[in-house]
Structure formats: structure tokens, C-alpha cells
Amino acid sequence: MNIEEFRKYCLAKKYTQEDFPFGVDTLVYKVKGKIFAITGLNEESFKVNLKCDPERAIELRELYHEEIKPGYHMNKKHWNTVEFESRLSVKLLQELIDHSYDLVVSSLPVKDRF
């Protein structure tokens, strides 16, 4: 999955907004104002920080130790840095984006959930 495919996939999700709150080099996707994906635009390779259930994060890091690491500059218990230019399938990358998005939606106040 390249960055344009990633952008289209994220923006297709309900109530998603694209933002640059940390400067023009950091692309952020939010749902109802809360971050679910963040990536640097000036990196050597295309990596994305995605929120993840702590137990699943550990499993993923063990299974894909080269491609999925603890979240860079994030709470390492709840975030993974995922190498998008790797052997990981598009299906798995989409599942990880979906999981991050769903976790953030489930953490929203009940009145903001959909």
C-alpha cells in the first residue's frame, strides 16, 4: 500500500479528517478530533503509527518483528509503527487501520459515537 492508497482508505472512513497539526511534514488522520493514524512525509520509508489493543500489539510485534514495532514517539503500549513498504499484505494493513480507527471511535463519548 502506497501513501495515496493509504490516504484514500483513511479518508473513506466516516468522520475522518486529514490534518497537519505538527507541521507540514507530519500527516495525521483523526476521527471526531482524535488521532488514529500518523505518518511522517519526509521519511526514507513509508511508516504509519496506528493505535492498537495492547495485547494484540504484542502479538503483532512478535509475529512481524521486522515490520511492526512499538510506536515511535507514541505510547508504546497502545501504538505500533507499521512499515507499509514491506511484506505485509494490503489486507493486513487495512485491518490494522480499521482496528486503530475502531479503537478511537470506541473511546469517544457515547454521544459522539456512530
Secondary structure, 3 states (H helix, E strand, C coil): CCHHHHHHHHHCCCCEEEECCCCCCEEEEEECCEEEEEEECCCCCCEEEEECCHHHHHHHHHHCCCCEEECCCCCCCCEEEEECCCCCCHHHHHHHHHHHHHHHHHHCCHHHCC
